[in-house]
Amino acid sequence: MVSTFRNLYEVGGPILIILLLTSVFTLALVIYKYWQFRAAMIGRVGAMRAGIRALDDGHEADARAQLEKVPHWLSGIIVSGLALRGREGLTDRLEAESEQALQPYESGFRILDTIAQLAPLLGLLGTVIGMIEAFQSLQSAGSQVDPAALAGGIWVALLTTATGLAVAMPTSIALSWFEAQIDRERAFAEYAFSILVTPEAETKAGATLSAVQHGA
């Protein structure tokens, strides 16, 4: 292991080592976030739709039973909201609770974003340093310039830029996927809260009662 790092250091310098360590850290963070999302069923709202549909149809007991079976992060909030139906400001409270519940799942996003932005810059810095060293060697050689040695120094310098891009692009893709899942959850939460506060069954019942009263 030590000899491997020593060889990498000799090839790409400290910048390459930093980028490789960053890639290992990023991979570990992405795997952890994916496991976290899977455990909370983020991005998988299909299991919640049956309960929300039952709630919309006015079957509160069935909705509660179905939602309690789903290990989705939002199910507990909706079930607790059932006990508060009719209270003023319920939607605002549920939205605040959902935002609070989503915060742990958004942790690490800023780290991934920082890595996606800084990795190419670190790679470029390593390339610039390598090019400076290559041209210093060229100047020291004077008229005894070896084109092969110069070309070797240049490709070694460019290696850090390639590594930086190789770290940044998958990180950016993973971050975009995580953010898309969170946005989907927020949209579904708003939909679920609207159903909880104003289910279609109550709307139809209210319309029918109004029609009967006007008919009378």
Buried (B, 14 or more C-beta within 10 A) or exposed (E): EEEEEEEBEEEBBEBBBBBBEBBEEBBEBBEEBBEBBEEBBBBBBEBBBBBBBBBBBBBBEBBBEBBEEBEBBBBBBBBEBBEEEEEEEBBEBBBEBBEEBBEEBEEBBEBBBEBBEBBBEBBBBBBBBBBEBBBEBBEEEEEEEEEEEBEEBBEBBBBBBBBBBBBBEBBBEBBEBBBEBBEBBBEBBBBBBEBBBEBEBEEEEEEEEEEEEEEE
